[in-house]
Structures are given as C-alpha cells and as structure tokens.
Amino acid sequence: MVANLKPAKRPELFIALAKRCISLKDTRFLMVGALVGQAIRNALLTQAGNLPNFHYAGAVPLEEVNRLLDSAHIFVNTSSANGEGFPNTFIQSWLRGVPVISFRLILIGC
C-alpha cells in the first residue's frame, strides 16, 4: 500500500488483510505513506500491533516508492471510490509489471 494514509484510503483494511494472512509463510505487507493526523497514526499502529508480516515504512520519496514497486509481487489498493480519482499508483505498478488488487469498484464507460 502506497498513499497519504487519510481515512478515505482505508489503511485499516490493509492491516486486517495482513492479519488474515499471518499464516502464509514468507508473505510480507509493506505500508508506505504519511499517516495524516496523530490520532489516526496511533490507532493504526496499535491495530497493527506486532504483526511479524507487517511493516510501516512511513513517507518515502517517489524514487524509493518506485524501487519498492520494482521488488513487489502485488500492489494492494484499499481506497474507497468516493472522492478519489484514478490512482497513479495503479499506473506506477503496471509499468513495473506488478498486478494490482483493489478493494474499490471502478466503473468504466457506465
């Protein structure tokens, strides 16, 4: 997950996914982006607890995001479709051949 982690990005869903996949050997979940607001940051990091398969990297420069995507196997998007445009991170992932899993519904041509 790569984003400014405001409520519309629903980072708690990413943490929940990491928890559900804790038994999958060699599976790691990396969350990248600035957590907007100290209360949100504290709540999310408390929710993540000490998950051995989860790491929060914080805000990183674009070049580092691209390097992380170069080594990713899957990109997960948990954003809601309300108030959000088309994610640039989809394009960044696809340019690197990284499949995208999205928790949002995108209707094209409707």
Buried (B, 14 or more C-beta within 10 A) or exposed (E): BBBEBBEBBBBBBBBBBBBEBEEEEEEBBBBBBEBBEEEBBEBBBEBBEEBEBBEBEEEBEEEEBBEBBEEBEEBBBBBBEEEBEEBEBBEBBEEBEBEBEBBEEEEEEE
